[in-house]
Amino acid sequence: MKSFFQSTITTIIILFLSIPTYAQEQATNSSSISSNSSTTLEQLQSDYFFQLEKYRKAEEVYNLDKAEYYKLDTLASKEKAVSSLKNLIVFRPLIYEIYLSALSTLVQPAQGIDIVQKQQALDIIETTKQQLFQHRQTIPTLSERENVLAESATFEQNLIYPINISIYKTLSLLSIGRVQRAYDQLILHTNEFKNIYVEPIPDANKKAFILRGLKDVDQQNSLAKAAIDKALLSYQQINDPKLSKNSLGIYTGVVKDLQPTYSAMKKSIRFLKELETQI
């Protein structure tokens, strides 16, 4: 059963482990995410790892039963192997359903995300969850080994692509939204500083110094904005049928594009704090 599912499971675990940190950050910076949402995320995370452990145990059983079937080649051993295979592959869609539910719960209250893009991501998640559910419901109804194997193959052939799009489209939006929200707050603080503190300064030399400093602040803010715009441009690739086949690569590119915003905004904040000491 070596498959795409197994090859990406470590990545998904790492991404899932980052959810509580992001949820806590959302709760700290905004009242829009309720304690109920945080509780839901915690429950989904618990369910995810519980089902993942059941998958791993089912995989061990299947591998033993498959080896026994290859060795004995009896009707009974064949029946046993088919049964354990069905039990194994039903966990794959379930695990992804739980993960996608967590992403949906997280993205709904997220700030800094275009509302149209957010809804598109939520719609894709919901459609993919429905496809996974239908696949999961079909598996127990199968009896012949060939049909079980064929249904298992549909997961790889038909479901991996929408799963990846759902996951990395949403994670890209969350990454952009996190930075956009911080940038918006920085611009608000910068404008407040200009309007409230600078204008009333009677000392012409001090005011000139502060205005020159604000040019440096604006420059850093512009660098941050340029990085966000670049990330948004990279994100648009996920809507291209050809480019979206590498949705993980697009997500990685978005995260990389956003990196300059952190240093630029940190420098901008440091400059503002320094200028505030001159008031």
ChimeraX attribute file (.defattr): number of C-alpha atoms within 10 A of each C-alpha:
attribute: neighborCount
match mode: 1-to-1
recipient: residues
	/A:1	12
	/A:2	6
	/A:3	9
	/A:4	11
	/A:5	16
	/A:6	11
	/A:7	10
	/A:8	10
	/A:9	14
	/A:10	11
	/A:11	11
	/A:12	15
	/A:13	15
	/A:14	10
	/A:15	13
	/A:16	19
	/A:17	12
	/A:18	11
	/A:19	17
	/A:20	15
	/A:21	11
	/A:22	16
	/A:23	21
	/A:24	13
	/A:25	12
	/A:26	20
	/A:27	18
	/A:28	11
	/A:29	13
	/A:30	13
	/A:31	10
	/A:32	14
	/A:33	21
	/A:34	13
	/A:35	11
	/A:36	9
	/A:37	18
	/A:38	18
	/A:39	11
	/A:40	16
	/A:41	24
	/A:42	16
	/A:43	13
	/A:44	21
	/A:45	20
	/A:46	13
	/A:47	16
	/A:48	21
	/A:49	16
	/A:50	12
	/A:51	16
	/A:52	19
	/A:53	13
	/A:54	15
	/A:55	20
	/A:56	13
	/A:57	12
	/A:58	20
	/A:59	19
	/A:60	14
	/A:61	17
	/A:62	23
	/A:63	15
	/A:64	13
	/A:65	21
	/A:66	20
	/A:67	14
	/A:68	16
	/A:69	19
	/A:70	12
	/A:71	10
	/A:72	12
	/A:73	12
	/A:74	12
	/A:75	10
	/A:76	11
	/A:77	18
	/A:78	17
	/A:79	16
	/A:80	16
	/A:81	23
	/A:82	24
	/A:83	19
	/A:84	19
	/A:85	24
	/A:86	23
	/A:87	18
	/A:88	21
	/A:89	23
	/A:90	21
	/A:91	20
	/A:92	19
	/A:93	23
	/A:94	21
	/A:95	19
	/A:96	22
	/A:97	23
	/A:98	21
	/A:99	24
	/A:100	23
	/A:101	19
	/A:102	21
	/A:103	23
	/A:104	22
	/A:105	19
	/A:106	23
	/A:107	22
	/A:108	17
	/A:109	19
	/A:110	23
	/A:111	22
	/A:112	19
	/A:113	21
	/A:114	12
	/A:115	12
	/A:116	9
	/A:117	13
	/A:118	22
	/A:119	14
	/A:120	14
	/A:121	23
	/A:122	22
	/A:123	14
	/A:124	20
	/A:125	24
	/A:126	17
	/A:127	14
	/A:128	24
	/A:129	24
	/A:130	13
	/A:131	19
	/A:132	23
	/A:133	16
	/A:134	12
	/A:135	21
	/A:136	21
	/A:137	12
	/A:138	13
	/A:139	19
	/A:140	13
	/A:141	11
	/A:142	15
	/A:143	13
	/A:144	12
	/A:145	16
	/A:146	11
	/A:147	14
	/A:148	20
	/A:149	16
	/A:150	11
	/A:151	19
	/A:152	21
	/A:153	13
	/A:154	12
	/A:155	21
	/A:156	13
	/A:157	10
	/A:158	11
	/A:159	17
	/A:160	15
	/A:161	16
	/A:162	19
	/A:163	24
	/A:164	17
	/A:165	23
	/A:166	25
	/A:167	23
	/A:168	22
	/A:169	28
	/A:170	25
	/A:171	22
	/A:172	24
	/A:173	23
	/A:174	21
	/A:175	18
	/A:176	24
	/A:177	20
	/A:178	18
	/A:179	23
	/A:180	21
	/A:181	15
	/A:182	17
	/A:183	20
	/A:184	13
	/A:185	12
	/A:186	18
	/A:187	16
	/A:188	12
	/A:189	14
	/A:190	18
	/A:191	12
	/A:192	12
	/A:193	16
	/A:194	15
	/A:195	11
	/A:196	10
	/A:197	14
	/A:198	19
	/A:199	11
	/A:200	11
	/A:201	14
	/A:202	9
	/A:203	8
	/A:204	9
	/A:205	10
	/A:206	15
	/A:207	18
	/A:208	13
	/A:209	12
	/A:210	23
	/A:211	16
	/A:212	11
	/A:213	17
	/A:214	20
	/A:215	11
	/A:216	16
	/A:217	23
	/A:218	14
	/A:219	14
	/A:220	22
	/A:221	23
	/A:222	15
	/A:223	17
	/A:224	25
	/A:225	21
	/A:226	16
	/A:227	22
	/A:228	24
	/A:229	16
	/A:230	16
	/A:231	24
	/A:232	17
	/A:233	13
	/A:234	18
	/A:235	25
	/A:236	14
	/A:237	18
	/A:238	22
	/A:239	13
	/A:240	10
	/A:241	9
	/A:242	9
	/A:243	13
	/A:244	21
	/A:245	17
	/A:246	17
	/A:247	24
	/A:248	18
	/A:249	14
	/A:250	22
	/A:251	25
	/A:252	16
	/A:253	16
	/A:254	25
	/A:255	19
	/A:256	13
	/A:257	21
	/A:258	22
	/A:259	15
	/A:260	17
	/A:261	23
	/A:262	15
	/A:263	13
	/A:264	20
	/A:265	23
	/A:266	15
	/A:267	16
	/A:268	24
	/A:269	18
	/A:270	13
	/A:271	17
	/A:272	20
	/A:273	11
	/A:274	13
	/A:275	19
	/A:276	13
	/A:277	7
	/A:278	10
	/A:279	12
